[in-house]
């Protein structure tokens, strides 16, 4: 095998880990609350700005800055639910999409007003590892490892805790669980907080690899949404697998063509699969 092709495949796997973390957060929210947060990637952008200012501008240690960003985005997730989602929860799906889409444009415009359109970097320079003449980003390796730890932790939380069991129950049948004494409003708030925390963790990992600017959500938002639909909206395992499928298409397509062409390949694959399986690859 061409060593450069193998390098592209490995980098695709590493990229897939972060995309999977984002897809897990979005799928968790949709599976329980039944609302797609179109603005999810822009919430990640808020976390990246928080890390930039805390670490690069005010000298807060990076682990503490990441902890603050994760906690802050968990709180932001709760606020989004209370102020944006809850009022339209019983509305038609189109109204819900318009509400979260409006929040997307608000966050982008507000960030542009506050910070301008400059690209900002936190200034952490991690080494590039050379393995058998392949060059692998140490930042991507760290991000991949932490993403997997986060995904496994979420899995055990949903499987082994009372709150996780309640979350899975309400995702399966939200009407019956109300008769069993479970307060769905509290579960919605908990899920929004967890989804926000996952966005905060993803922001920490992305800030190590990318510059932050008000429109960085446009880079990941469409891809994350495509992954969730491809895996079956609300299907967390399906979204996890679809993340690596799409990341491989992007990585290999970039090797044979260009970065722009690789996204064309990914969206073409998505469109074809939607014609064959409209509900996603892993939907029943």
KAMO-V932496 format. One record per residue. N is the residue number from 1. RES is the residue in three letters. NEAR is the number of other C-alpha atoms within 8 Angstrom. Layout:
n=N res=RES near=NEAR
n=N res=RES near=NEAR
//
This chain:
n=1 res=UNK near=4
n=2 res=UNK near=5
n=3 res=UNK near=8
n=4 res=UNK near=7
n=5 res=UNK near=10
n=6 res=UNK near=9
n=7 res=UNK near=11
n=8 res=UNK near=11
n=9 res=UNK near=11
n=10 res=UNK near=8
n=11 res=UNK near=11
n=12 res=UNK near=14
n=13 res=UNK near=11
n=14 res=UNK near=12
n=15 res=UNK near=12
n=16 res=UNK near=15
n=17 res=UNK near=15
n=18 res=UNK near=14
n=19 res=UNK near=12
n=20 res=UNK near=14
n=21 res=UNK near=15
n=22 res=UNK near=12
n=23 res=UNK near=16
n=24 res=UNK near=12
n=25 res=UNK near=13
n=26 res=UNK near=13
n=27 res=UNK near=14
n=28 res=UNK near=12
n=29 res=UNK near=16
n=30 res=UNK near=13
n=31 res=UNK near=11
n=32 res=UNK near=13
n=33 res=UNK near=9
n=34 res=UNK near=7
n=35 res=UNK near=11
n=36 res=UNK near=10
n=37 res=UNK near=11
n=38 res=UNK near=11
n=39 res=UNK near=11
n=40 res=UNK near=11
n=41 res=UNK near=12
n=42 res=UNK near=15
n=43 res=UNK near=12
n=44 res=UNK near=13
n=45 res=UNK near=15
n=46 res=UNK near=9
n=47 res=UNK near=16
n=48 res=UNK near=15
n=49 res=UNK near=10
n=50 res=UNK near=10
n=51 res=UNK near=16
n=52 res=UNK near=13
n=53 res=UNK near=9
n=54 res=UNK near=11
n=55 res=UNK near=13
n=56 res=UNK near=11
n=57 res=UNK near=7
n=58 res=UNK near=7
n=59 res=UNK near=7
n=60 res=UNK near=9
n=61 res=UNK near=7
n=62 res=UNK near=8
n=63 res=UNK near=6
n=64 res=UNK near=8
n=65 res=UNK near=13
n=66 res=UNK near=12
n=67 res=UNK near=8
n=68 res=UNK near=8
n=69 res=UNK near=15
n=70 res=UNK near=15
n=71 res=UNK near=10
n=72 res=UNK near=11
n=73 res=UNK near=16
n=74 res=UNK near=15
n=75 res=UNK near=10
n=76 res=UNK near=10
n=77 res=UNK near=14
n=78 res=UNK near=13
n=79 res=UNK near=9
n=80 res=UNK near=9
n=81 res=UNK near=12
n=82 res=UNK near=10
n=83 res=UNK near=8
n=84 res=UNK near=11
n=85 res=UNK near=13
n=86 res=UNK near=8
n=87 res=UNK near=8
n=88 res=UNK near=11
n=89 res=UNK near=8
n=90 res=UNK near=5
n=91 res=UNK near=7
n=92 res=UNK near=7
n=93 res=UNK near=7
n=94 res=UNK near=6
n=95 res=UNK near=9
n=96 res=UNK near=14
n=97 res=UNK near=12
n=98 res=UNK near=8
n=99 res=UNK near=11
n=100 res=UNK near=14
n=101 res=UNK near=11
n=102 res=UNK near=8
n=103 res=UNK near=9
n=104 res=UNK near=12
n=105 res=UNK near=8
n=106 res=UNK near=8
n=107 res=UNK near=11
n=108 res=UNK near=11
n=109 res=UNK near=9
n=110 res=UNK near=8
n=111 res=UNK near=10
n=112 res=UNK near=10
n=113 res=UNK near=7
n=114 res=UNK near=6
n=115 res=UNK near=8
n=116 res=UNK near=8
n=117 res=UNK near=7
n=118 res=UNK near=6
n=119 res=UNK near=7
n=120 res=UNK near=8
n=121 res=UNK near=9
n=122 res=UNK near=11
n=123 res=UNK near=5
n=124 res=UNK near=5
n=125 res=UNK near=4
n=126 res=UNK near=7
n=127 res=UNK near=7
n=128 res=UNK near=8
n=129 res=UNK near=9
n=130 res=UNK near=8
n=131 res=UNK near=7
n=132 res=UNK near=4
n=133 res=UNK near=6
n=134 res=UNK near=10
n=135 res=UNK near=9
n=136 res=UNK near=12
n=137 res=UNK near=10
n=138 res=UNK near=10
n=139 res=UNK near=11
n=140 res=UNK near=12
n=141 res=UNK near=10
n=142 res=UNK near=9
n=143 res=UNK near=13
n=144 res=UNK near=13
n=145 res=UNK near=9
n=146 res=UNK near=8
n=147 res=UNK near=13
n=148 res=UNK near=10
n=149 res=UNK near=8
n=150 res=UNK near=10
n=151 res=UNK near=10
n=152 res=UNK near=8
n=153 res=UNK near=8
n=154 res=UNK near=8
n=155 res=UNK near=8
n=156 res=UNK near=9
n=157 res=UNK near=9
n=158 res=UNK near=12
n=159 res=UNK near=8
n=160 res=UNK near=8
n=161 res=UNK near=9
n=162 res=UNK near=6
n=163 res=UNK near=8
n=164 res=UNK near=11
n=165 res=UNK near=11
n=166 res=UNK near=10
n=167 res=UNK near=12
n=168 res=UNK near=10
n=169 res=UNK near=10
n=170 res=UNK near=12
n=171 res=UNK near=10
n=172 res=UNK near=6
n=173 res=UNK near=8
n=174 res=UNK near=10
n=175 res=UNK near=7
n=176 res=UNK near=7
n=177 res=UNK near=12
n=178 res=UNK near=10
n=179 res=UNK near=7
n=180 res=UNK near=6
n=181 res=UNK near=6
n=182 res=UNK near=8
n=183 res=UNK near=7
n=184 res=UNK near=10
n=185 res=UNK near=6
n=186 res=UNK near=7
n=187 res=UNK near=11
n=188 res=UNK near=11
n=189 res=UNK near=11
n=190 res=UNK near=9
n=191 res=UNK near=13
n=192 res=UNK near=13
n=193 res=UNK near=14
n=194 res=UNK near=11
n=195 res=UNK near=14
n=196 res=UNK near=17
n=197 res=UNK near=14
n=198 res=UNK near=13
n=199 res=UNK near=17
n=200 res=UNK near=18
n=201 res=UNK near=11
n=202 res=UNK near=13
n=203 res=UNK near=12
n=204 res=UNK near=13
n=205 res=UNK near=12
n=206 res=UNK near=11
n=207 res=UNK near=14
n=208 res=UNK near=9
n=209 res=UNK near=8
n=210 res=UNK near=7
n=211 res=UNK near=9
n=212 res=UNK near=12
n=213 res=UNK near=11
n=214 res=UNK near=14
n=215 res=UNK near=9
n=216 res=UNK near=10
n=217 res=UNK near=11
n=218 res=UNK near=9
n=219 res=UNK near=8
n=220 res=UNK near=9
n=221 res=UNK near=13
n=222 res=UNK near=8
n=223 res=UNK near=8
n=224 res=UNK near=11
n=225 res=UNK near=10
n=226 res=UNK near=10
n=227 res=UNK near=13
n=228 res=UNK near=17
n=229 res=UNK near=11
n=230 res=UNK near=17
n=231 res=UNK near=18
n=232 res=UNK near=14
n=233 res=UNK near=13
n=234 res=UNK near=11
n=235 res=UNK near=13
n=236 res=UNK near=11
n=237 res=UNK near=7
n=238 res=UNK near=14
n=239 res=UNK near=19
n=240 res=UNK near=13
n=241 res=UNK near=10
n=242 res=UNK near=12
n=243 res=UNK near=14
n=244 res=UNK near=15
n=245 res=UNK near=9
n=246 res=UNK near=11
n=247 res=UNK near=13
n=248 res=UNK near=12
n=249 res=UNK near=11
n=250 res=UNK near=14
n=251 res=UNK near=13
n=252 res=UNK near=13
n=253 res=UNK near=14
n=254 res=UNK near=12
n=255 res=UNK near=9
n=256 res=UNK near=6
n=257 res=UNK near=8
n=258 res=UNK near=9
n=259 res=UNK near=9
n=260 res=UNK near=7
n=261 res=UNK near=10
n=262 res=UNK near=15
n=263 res=UNK near=10
n=264 res=UNK near=8
n=265 res=UNK near=11
n=266 res=UNK near=11
n=267 res=UNK near=9
n=268 res=UNK near=8
n=269 res=UNK near=8
n=270 res=UNK near=10
n=271 res=UNK near=8
n=272 res=UNK near=8
n=273 res=UNK near=12
n=274 res=UNK near=11
n=275 res=UNK near=7
n=276 res=UNK near=6
n=277 res=UNK near=8
n=278 res=UNK near=7
n=279 res=UNK near=10
n=280 res=UNK near=13
n=281 res=UNK near=10
n=282 res=UNK near=9
n=283 res=UNK near=9
n=284 res=UNK near=2
//
